[in-house]
Amino acid sequence: MSAKPRILFFGYSEVGYSCLSLLLERGDNVVALITHEDNPHEKIWFKTPAVAAREKGIPVFAPESVNTPEWREKIAALRPDLILSVYYRHMIGTKLLALPPLGAWNLHGSLLPKYRGRAPINWAVLHGEARMGMTLHRMVKSADAGAIVDQDGADIGPRDTAEQAFRKVLPCARRVLARQIDALLAGMATETPQDETQANYFGGRKPEDGRIVWTQTSRQIFNLIRAVTDPYPGAFAEISGARLMVWWAEMDTPATHAMAGRPAAAGAVLSLVPLVVATGDGAIELTKTEWRGGTAPADWQAGQRLA
C-alpha cells in the first residue's frame, strides 16, 4: 500500500479525544470522525474527539445510526483501510466491520474479558475492583468479544471515585494504541482469543440504578456511592416522597462505631447530626448529602427508614 492507510475513527469521551489526538500528532491519515452529539441531559465533564478533529479539519459526522443503508453507503465511499473505535457508544454492524481490509478494532475500558459492555469503570468501582485498564481488540458481532491485541492496566484505590479511577485508567488507552498502531496499519497485529470462561457483561447504567439498597453491607453501599458520585448522577434514597442525594459517605467514623450493635432495621436513620443510617451489617455515615428540591420533608427525624 503506497499511500498512508485510510483510518476511519469512531469515538467519543476523553478516551476518544486522547487516542484521536495521538493519531493526528503522528500524521496518520484519518479520513473522518464518526461520533455522538452531546446529550443535553448528561453532564459533559470530559473532552470529546470532535474538538481534536475540527482543529485539524477532519470531517465530523454524528448519525443516529451507522447501520442504515444510507450510512453504510457513505462509509463505504470513505474507503477506510482500517476502522478504529474508541468509546463509541453504538454497536457497529458486521457489514461495516467487514469493509476495511486491515480490520476493525476497538479500545474498551476494561481488562477484557472482564466487564464487557457499557460503563465498565463505574461497574468496576461498584464491585470494588482493585485494578482496571484498557484493552485493544478486534471488533466482532458480539460486544467486546473479539480477540485481544494488547492491554494496559492501573491500580484503583478503595476510596477512588469513578472519575478518579477513570483518570488513572485514561492514559492506558494511549499507551496501548501507541504500542500497536503501526502493527495494525501494517496488518501484522498479534491476536489472542478471549477466555470465554472468564467473561462477564454489564449493561449501561441509568440514574435509577443509583438507588441505595440498605440491606447491603456498608462496603457495598460505599462502593455504589463512589461509583456514581459527581460527575455521575449520584446515589440516592427516598423518604416521605422526598429524595435524598448521597454524594459521599464514610464507613469508619466515631458515629458509626457508637451506633455499632444497636438493633435497627436496615435503612433506619440512627442519627440526624451526623447523619448515620443502619445497613445490612452495621452503619454508614452520610457525610455529603443534598435534598432534591432543597428541603427535607417536614417529618424528617431519627428513627425513620430510608427506602
C-alpha positions in Angstrom: 0.0 0.0 0.0 1.8 3.1 -1.2 -0.4 5.9 0.3 -0.9 6.1 4.1 -3.7 3.7 5.1 -7.1 5.5 5.5 -8.3 5.4 9.1 -12.0 5.9 9.9 -12.3 6.8 13.6 -15.4 6.1 15.6 -15.2 7.7 19.1 -16.4 9.7 22.0 -15.4 10.7 25.5 -11.9 11.8 26.6 -10.5 8.4 25.7 -11.6 9.1 22.2 -10.1 12.5 22.3 -6.7 11.2 23.6 -6.5 8.4 21.0 -7.5 10.6 18.1 -5.0 13.2 19.2 -2.3 10.6 19.1 -3.1 9.6 15.5 -3.2 13.3 14.4 0.1 14.0 16.2 1.7 11.1 14.3 0.3 12.4 11.0 -1.8 9.3 10.3 -4.4 9.6 7.6 -7.7 9.9 9.5 -10.4 10.4 6.9 -13.3 11.2 9.2 -14.6 11.0 12.7 -18.0 9.4 13.5 -19.1 10.5 16.9 -22.2 11.4 19.0 -23.9 14.7 19.7 -23.5 15.7 23.3 -26.6 14.6 25.4 -28.2 17.7 26.9 -29.2 15.6 29.9 -25.7 14.4 30.5 -23.0 16.4 32.4 -20.2 16.8 29.9 -17.1 16.8 32.1 -14.7 15.4 29.6 -13.0 16.4 26.3 -14.5 14.9 23.2 -12.7 13.9 19.9 -14.8 16.3 17.8 -12.6 19.1 19.2 -9.4 17.4 18.0 -10.9 16.6 14.6 -12.2 20.1 13.9 -8.8 21.6 14.8 -7.3 19.6 12.0 -10.1 19.9 9.5 -11.2 16.3 9.8 -14.8 15.8 8.7 -17.1 15.1 11.7 -20.3 13.1 11.5 -22.8 12.2 14.2 -25.5 9.9 12.8 -28.2 8.4 14.9 -27.2 5.0 13.5 -24.4 4.0 11.1 -26.1 0.7 10.3 -28.7 2.2 7.8 -28.3 1.6 4.1 -27.6 5.3 3.6 -24.8 5.4 6.1 -23.3 2.1 5.1 -23.0 3.6 1.6 -21.5 6.9 2.9 -18.9 4.9 5.0 -18.1 2.7 2.0 -17.4 5.8 0.0 -14.8 6.9 2.5 -12.8 3.8 1.5 -11.5 3.0 5.0 -8.5 0.7 5.2 -8.9 0.4 9.0 -11.7 1.2 11.4 -10.7 2.2 15.0 -13.4 2.6 17.6 -12.7 4.3 20.9 -15.6 4.7 23.4 -18.1 4.9 20.6 -21.4 4.1 22.2 -23.3 2.3 19.5 -22.8 -1.1 18.0 -21.2 -1.1 14.6 -22.9 -3.7 12.3 -20.9 -6.6 10.8 -21.4 -5.2 7.2 -19.4 -2.2 8.2 -16.8 -4.2 10.2 -16.2 -6.2 7.0 -15.4 -3.2 4.9 -11.8 -2.3 5.9 -9.1 -4.7 4.6 -6.9 -4.0 7.7 -9.8 -4.8 10.1 -11.9 -3.1 12.6 -10.6 -2.6 16.1 -11.9 -1.3 19.4 -10.3 0.2 22.6 -12.5 -0.9 25.5 -12.3 0.5 29.1 -11.7 -2.8 31.0 -9.2 -5.6 31.2 -11.2 -8.0 28.9 -12.8 -10.5 29.1 -14.0 -8.9 32.4 -16.5 -6.1 32.2 -17.7 -6.3 28.7 -20.4 -3.8 27.8 -21.2 -0.3 28.9 -19.8 1.9 31.8 -17.1 -0.6 32.7 -15.2 1.7 35.1 -18.3 2.5 37.1 -19.2 -1.1 37.3 -15.6 -2.0 38.4 -15.7 0.6 41.2 -19.1 -0.6 42.3 -17.7 -4.1 42.6 -14.6 -3.0 44.5 -12.1 -3.9 41.8 -8.5 -3.1 42.7 -7.3 -2.9 39.1 -8.8 -1.8 35.8 -7.5 -0.9 32.4 -7.9 -0.7 28.6 -8.0 -3.4 26.0 -7.4 -3.2 22.3 -9.3 -6.0 20.5 -10.8 -7.0 17.1 -14.4 -6.0 16.7 -16.9 -8.8 16.0 -20.6 -9.2 16.1 -20.8 -9.6 19.9 -19.9 -6.6 22.1 -16.3 -6.6 23.3 -15.8 -10.3 22.4 -13.1 -10.2 19.8 -9.5 -11.4 20.0 -7.2 -9.2 22.2 -4.2 -7.4 20.8 -2.9 -5.6 23.9 -3.9 -4.4 27.4 -2.6 -1.9 29.9 -3.9 -1.5 33.5 -3.8 0.8 36.5 -4.5 0.2 40.2 -7.7 1.7 41.7 -7.8 2.7 45.3 -10.6 1.5 47.7 -11.7 5.1 48.1 -11.4 6.3 44.5 -14.5 7.7 42.8 -15.4 6.5 39.3 -14.0 9.7 37.9 -10.7 9.3 39.8 -10.5 5.7 38.6 -11.2 6.9 35.0 -8.3 9.4 35.3 -6.0 6.7 36.3 -7.1 4.3 33.5 -7.3 7.0 30.8 -3.5 7.0 29.9 -3.6 3.2 29.4 -5.6 3.7 26.1 -3.0 6.0 24.6 -0.1 3.7 25.7 -1.8 0.7 24.1 -2.6 2.5 20.9 0.9 3.9 20.7 2.4 0.4 21.0 0.1 -1.2 18.5 -0.9 1.3 15.8 2.0 0.6 13.5 1.3 -3.2 13.6 -2.4 -2.5 13.0 -1.6 -0.4 9.9 0.8 -3.0 8.6 -1.8 -5.8 9.1 0.6 -7.6 11.5 -1.1 -7.3 14.9 -0.9 -10.4 17.1 -4.2 -11.6 18.4 -5.1 -13.8 21.3 -8.7 -15.2 21.7 -10.5 -14.2 24.8 -11.1 -16.8 27.5 -14.9 -17.1 27.5 -15.0 -18.8 30.8 -13.7 -15.6 32.4 -16.1 -13.2 30.6 -18.8 -11.1 32.2 -21.1 -8.4 30.7 -22.8 -5.4 32.2 -25.3 -3.0 30.6 -25.5 0.8 30.6 -26.3 2.4 33.9 -29.4 4.7 34.4 -29.9 7.3 37.1 -32.4 5.0 38.8 -29.6 2.4 39.3 -28.2 4.8 42.0 -30.9 3.8 44.5 -29.3 2.6 47.7 -30.3 -0.9 48.9 -29.8 -0.5 52.7 -29.8 -4.3 53.3 -26.4 -4.5 51.5 -23.2 -4.2 53.6 -21.7 -0.8 54.4 -18.9 -1.6 52.0 -21.3 -2.4 49.1 -23.2 0.9 49.8 -20.0 2.9 50.0 -18.8 1.4 46.7 -22.1 2.3 45.0 -21.8 5.9 46.3 -18.2 6.3 45.0 -19.2 4.7 41.7 -21.9 7.1 40.9 -21.0 10.3 42.7 -20.4 13.6 40.8 -20.0 14.0 37.9 -22.3 11.0 37.6 -26.0 11.2 38.6 -25.4 10.1 42.2 -26.7 7.6 44.8 -30.0 8.3 46.5 -32.7 7.2 48.9 -36.2 8.4 49.5 -38.5 9.1 52.4 -41.9 10.7 52.6 -41.8 11.4 48.9 -38.5 13.4 49.2 -35.3 12.3 47.5 -32.0 12.4 49.5 -29.0 12.5 47.2 -25.9 11.0 48.7 -22.6 12.3 47.3 -20.2 10.8 49.9 -20.2 8.7 52.9 -17.8 7.1 55.5 -17.9 3.6 57.0 -15.4 4.1 59.8 -16.2 7.1 62.0 -16.8 7.7 65.7 -20.5 8.0 64.9 -20.7 4.6 63.1 -18.7 3.0 65.9 -21.1 4.5 68.5 -24.1 3.0 66.7 -22.5 -0.4 66.3 -24.6 -3.2 67.8 -27.7 -1.1 68.1 -30.7 -3.2 66.9 -32.2 -1.4 63.9 -33.7 -2.3 60.6 -31.6 -1.6 57.5 -32.3 1.9 56.3 -33.2 3.2 59.7 -31.9 6.7 60.5 -29.9 6.2 63.7 -28.8 9.9 64.0 -29.5 13.1 62.2 -26.3 15.0 63.2 -24.2 13.4 62.0 -26.4 11.6 59.6 -26.0 7.8 60.3 -28.1 5.1 58.7 -28.3 1.4 59.5 -27.0 -1.0 56.9 -27.1 -4.8 56.4 -24.1 -5.3 58.6 -23.8 -2.1 60.7 -24.0 1.6 59.9 -22.7 4.2 57.5 -22.3 8.0 57.9 -23.6 10.1 55.0 -21.2 13.0 55.0 -22.3 14.9 51.9 -25.9 14.9 51.0 -28.5 17.1 49.3 -32.3 17.1 49.4 -33.5 17.1 45.8 -35.6 20.3 45.7 -33.7 21.8 48.5 -35.7 20.9 51.6 -36.1 17.9 53.9 -39.6 16.5 54.5 -41.4 18.2 57.4 -41.4 15.0 59.4 -37.7 14.3 59.0 -36.4 12.7 62.2 -34.3 9.9 63.6 -35.9 6.5 63.7 -37.5 6.8 60.2 -36.5 4.4 57.5 -35.0 5.5 54.2 -36.0 3.5 51.1 
